[in-house]
Amino acid sequence: MILVLTNEQAEELQGVLHSTLRELTHEIAATDNAGYRSTLQDRRRVLAEMDETVNRLLALPPTATDTGEALEREMSWPGD
């Protein structure tokens, strides 16, 4: 999958992810239902992976073809 975001959009996504991860942490701690807690933990894991990906991409320098409108960043993942 390819997702193209402007730097501003990536930073906004990062903020939403951070906020949601904080809320999930509190919700996980507050629930007594083991099944629901497991579902929340799975969701938190996926969102934390997304957050790490956005963090890594924002840390990379823009490609030489950057027009200033959309920053293109590429990462190689095992299996790509």
Residue, then its C-alpha position, 0 to 999 in steps of 0.5 A: m500500500i502506498l499512502v502519500l501525505t503532506n508533512e502537515q498531514a503526517e504530523e496531524l496523523q501523528g498527533v491523532l495516534h498519540s492521543t488515541l494511544r493515551e486514551l487506549t492505555h487508560e481504557i485498558a487499565a480501567t476495564d475488567n472484561a478480559g475479552y474487551r481488554s484483549t481487543l483494546q490491547d490488539r488495537r493499541r498494538v496496531l496503532a503503536e506500529m502505525d505511530e512508529t512508522v509515521n515517526r520513522l518516515l518523518a525522521l527521513p529526509p525528503t527525496a530529491t524530487d520533493t516539490g514542497e507540496a507532498l514530501e515523499r519518503e520511502m522505507s524498505w521493509p523486509g519482504d518488500 
